[in-house]
């Protein structure tokens, strides 16, 4: 028995029943209070666990920050002996932001920034800076020429940067593009170094496409084939039965024409300079100067790392030569960047081999031979259409047997035969008794009804077959007209495919 049975029914006197009921009520209240207390205790334990973890994390961060602060104090003490080099960097920053004029730059042995800054001051003062640039290049060719290229673009004198200097500053293109390479890339694309600068950067970025393996190359060619989206034409295609590729041929021809038109507009003559240096160029120049002399560079790098720990930024200290992305991904992003069409033009030129391969693939698809006949999906199965119209043999075959099927489905021949047989049987039995002969009237009447219904079904089936054949023939004629129109369009555009490929080759070559 359940507890509720004991609670609801008194087992002895009235007073005992009331006491028992009150005890049960107190037990229920106590159980409810215990459940609430357990829930509260669990919630407090969870909050205490989170609070304890948060306190531990904060304590660890404070400990790390304190250790970093102590170490940074030691690092700064060691950097104090490089006060002259620090003064050179400070003066360089003042010159770059335009708050300092031509000033003397103190000597620091083995520091490329000293002659490079002197060359910048000489150039701004109208003096010959070539000897100082050569001196800086002997100390550190890449850093000196990079400083020269970035500052020249900032001060609007990018034409002073030669192709050789730009090549030295850019360096070899690896698996990743560095911050400085991206800065030179965008500056050249935006026209700060003139036409020669754009051509130089395009040449330097060429290995990004040349070293693609076969699978990667195929993927990129397919991407270019699908990159252009022609407007949906108003043409109607035949309902191909097994996909002979007429639609694919037409689509490839449309894409090839749109690709040529898009490239013609994209690669039109661009102004020499289209934008001010962006944040990437300014950041690369700032990090290049902040790197310091060879002797102090490790200490300065450690100081920046410690500052990140103290600030709890969670970011790694950035350098001018750190990787910022893959070349191919940046090329794709530049092509899709509508805000900077000059960068898109450079990316298209660099991707020229892929674009040309895509154009050739589209031309090959669009130029495939067109079949002289086509199997299309008709109203009742496949029908063959040719240049002269539908193939009547396939039309007749598609409707053949329709009348016979309809007769079998809706005819009454079998029912008539069974009813007639039953009537004959009952007539034969009528010799034994006239009552059975009277019963034979019923199946004989039914046989007559089924005979009339069967004749009507046969006539209707013949009429249905004739109507269906007319509809199938009309649909086949429409499909044949579509087929002939597609054939005519494909044959008409065939001679222009080679011209499109040649034009694209000249544009991206």
Helices and strands as residue ranges (DSSP letters): H 3-8, H 14-79, G 80-82, H 83-97, H 112-124, H 130-139, H 141-154, G 158-160, H 163-170, E 176-178, H 179-189, H 194-205, H 207-210, H 214-227, H 246-266, H 279-290, H 297-311, E 323-326, H 327-335, H 341-350, H 352-366, E 373-378, E 381-386, E 389-390, H 392-399, H 402-410, H 413-429, H 434-508
